[in-house]
Amino acid sequence: MAKIITFTDQDVLINTDPFYAAIGDLAVLSGKSSKELEKVYLQNEYQLLTQTTFIPYSEIVRQALKACETVFEVNNLTTHVTDLMKVYQNLPSFREVSKTLMRLKENGYQLGLLSNLPRPILEHNLANFKVTFDQFWLAEDLQCYQPQAAFFDQVTKQLRQSGIGTSDHIHVTGKYLATLPENWQTIWLNRNSQEMPKNRPSIPVIKHLDELLKKLA
């Protein structure tokens, strides 16, 4: 039996749809397509998350919006950074999350959380849950963001220092990331029924977090 189950917070525990909907709403204010703005924002956000120089998350948002301003030839998007960070602070959890986490705790598992979000925002979101996490790995502490391999390598190292090997650890991710360590026991929480990436190893898939309980039985 594994000793600890770790989770990526976004798209696994926390629903980020309201944040990206707010990005789309900015397109309406600028007279642009919401879907196109979301697409360009996501592309630039990903590029910023994968750069080696660490910058605060609010700066990730600002620079991604700045890139959108350049693409769409507008100049009013970056004025909404503060409002968008407030949206992040009030993201809802998925309905089955609290109950599932409580069951895992009752079954003797430690819970760990991997997050790109700033600590104050994360703590505000975690207040919705009825359980306490045992360990945290935050981008601001590790000085790099997911999906960088350096983030996951530091998690592996710290787990090993705590006496937890790969057989003792299961990770639940909201995205199939090529940078996740191959020797991790990874389960993909694929809420949107995305296709398994081609030319990559197949991994176990669930559609809702409560299905994890059956996987572990």
C-alpha positions in Angstrom: 0.0 0.0 0.0 1.2 3.5 -0.9 2.0 5.8 2.0 1.3 9.2 0.3 -0.9 10.4 -2.5 0.0 13.7 -4.1 -2.3 15.9 -6.2 -1.9 18.7 -8.6 -4.3 21.3 -7.3 -5.6 22.8 -10.6 -8.1 20.7 -12.6 -7.8 17.9 -10.0 -9.1 19.5 -6.8 -9.7 23.1 -7.8 -11.9 24.1 -10.8 -10.0 26.8 -12.8 -12.9 27.3 -15.4 -14.0 30.6 -13.7 -10.5 32.0 -14.2 -10.3 31.3 -17.9 -13.9 32.4 -18.3 -12.8 35.7 -16.8 -10.0 35.9 -19.3 -12.7 35.3 -22.0 -14.8 38.1 -20.6 -11.9 40.5 -21.1 -12.2 39.8 -24.8 -15.8 41.1 -24.8 -14.6 44.3 -23.3 -12.0 44.6 -26.1 -14.3 43.6 -28.9 -12.4 40.3 -29.5 -13.2 36.6 -29.6 -13.2 35.1 -26.2 -12.1 31.7 -27.5 -9.2 33.3 -29.4 -8.1 35.3 -26.4 -8.2 32.3 -24.1 -6.2 30.3 -26.6 -3.4 32.9 -26.9 -3.4 33.5 -23.2 -2.9 29.8 -22.5 -0.1 29.5 -25.0 1.8 32.4 -23.4 1.0 31.3 -19.9 2.5 27.9 -20.7 5.7 29.4 -22.2 6.1 31.6 -19.1 5.6 28.6 -16.7 8.3 26.7 -18.5 11.0 29.4 -18.5 13.9 28.8 -16.2 13.9 32.2 -14.6 11.3 32.2 -11.7 8.9 35.2 -11.5 5.8 35.6 -9.2 2.6 34.1 -10.5 0.9 37.5 -10.7 3.7 38.4 -13.1 3.0 35.3 -15.2 -0.6 36.5 -15.5 0.5 40.1 -16.4 3.0 39.0 -19.0 0.6 36.6 -20.6 -2.0 39.4 -20.9 0.7 41.7 -22.2 1.4 39.2 -25.0 -2.4 39.1 -25.8 -2.4 42.9 -26.0 0.3 42.7 -28.6 -1.4 40.0 -30.6 -4.9 41.6 -30.6 -3.6 45.2 -30.7 -5.3 46.4 -27.5 -3.9 48.0 -24.4 -6.4 47.4 -21.7 -5.9 43.8 -20.6 -3.0 44.2 -18.1 -5.1 46.6 -16.0 -7.2 43.5 -14.9 -4.4 41.5 -13.2 -5.5 42.3 -9.7 -9.1 41.4 -10.5 -8.0 38.1 -12.1 -5.9 37.2 -9.0 -9.0 37.7 -6.9 -10.8 35.2 -9.2 -8.1 32.7 -8.5 -8.6 33.2 -4.8 -12.2 32.2 -5.0 -12.1 29.2 -7.3 -14.5 26.4 -6.4 -13.5 22.8 -5.6 -15.0 19.9 -7.6 -18.0 18.4 -5.8 -16.5 15.0 -5.0 -13.1 16.4 -3.7 -13.7 16.9 0.0 -15.5 13.6 0.6 -12.8 11.7 -1.4 -9.9 13.3 0.5 -11.6 12.5 3.8 -12.0 8.8 2.8 -8.3 8.7 1.8 -7.3 10.1 5.2 -9.6 7.6 7.0 -7.9 4.8 5.0 -4.5 5.9 6.4 -3.0 7.8 3.4 -0.9 10.9 3.8 -2.0 13.7 1.4 0.4 16.0 -0.5 -0.3 18.9 -2.8 1.7 20.3 -5.7 0.8 23.9 -6.7 1.9 26.8 -8.8 -0.3 29.2 -6.9 1.0 31.7 -4.3 0.6 30.5 -0.8 -2.1 33.0 0.3 -4.3 32.2 -2.7 -3.8 28.5 -2.2 -4.6 28.7 1.6 -7.8 30.6 0.8 -8.9 27.9 -1.7 -8.0 25.0 0.7 -10.3 26.5 3.3 -13.1 24.9 1.3 -11.7 21.4 2.1 -12.5 19.4 5.2 -9.1 17.8 5.5 -5.5 18.9 6.1 -2.7 18.1 3.7 0.4 16.6 5.2 3.0 18.0 2.7 3.1 20.8 0.2 5.3 21.6 -2.7 4.8 25.1 -3.9 6.4 26.7 -6.9 7.4 29.8 -4.9 9.4 27.5 -2.6 10.9 25.4 -5.3 11.6 28.4 -7.5 10.2 26.8 -10.6 6.7 25.9 -11.9 4.9 22.8 -13.1 5.3 21.5 -15.8 9.1 21.8 -15.5 10.9 18.6 -14.8 12.9 20.5 -12.1 9.7 20.9 -10.1 9.0 17.1 -10.0 12.7 16.2 -9.5 12.6 18.3 -6.3 9.5 16.5 -5.1 11.1 13.1 -5.8 14.2 14.2 -3.9 12.3 15.5 -0.8 10.1 12.4 -0.7 13.2 10.2 -0.8 14.7 12.2 2.0 11.6 11.4 4.0 12.0 7.7 3.4 9.3 7.5 0.7 10.2 5.7 -2.5 8.3 5.4 -5.7 6.4 2.3 -4.5 5.1 4.4 -1.6 3.9 7.3 -3.7 1.0 7.7 -6.1 0.5 11.0 -7.9 -2.8 12.3 -9.4 -2.4 14.8 -12.2 -5.0 16.8 -14.2 -2.9 16.8 -17.3 -0.7 14.2 -19.1 2.7 15.8 -18.8 5.8 14.4 -20.5 7.9 15.9 -17.7 6.4 13.8 -15.0 9.0 11.2 -13.8 8.5 7.9 -15.6 9.0 5.9 -12.4 6.2 7.7 -10.6 2.9 5.8 -10.1 0.8 8.4 -11.9 -3.0 8.4 -12.4 -4.5 10.9 -14.9 -7.7 12.6 -13.7 -9.0 13.3 -17.2 -12.2 15.2 -16.5 -12.6 16.4 -20.1 -12.1 13.0 -21.8 -9.0 14.1 -23.7 -7.2 11.5 -25.9 -4.1 9.8 -24.6 -1.1 11.5 -26.2 0.4 9.4 -29.0 3.9 7.8 -28.6 3.8 8.1 -24.8 3.3 5.3 -22.2 -0.3 4.7 -21.3 -1.2 5.5 -17.7 -4.3 4.7 -15.6 -7.1 7.2 -16.2 -10.1 8.3 -14.1 -12.8 10.8 -14.9 -13.8 11.8 -11.3 -11.7 11.9 -8.2 -13.9 9.5 -6.3 -13.0 6.8 -8.8 -9.5 6.8 -7.2 -10.9 4.9 -4.2 -11.7 1.9 -6.5 -8.3 2.1 -8.1 -6.7 1.8 -4.7 -9.0 -1.0 -3.4 
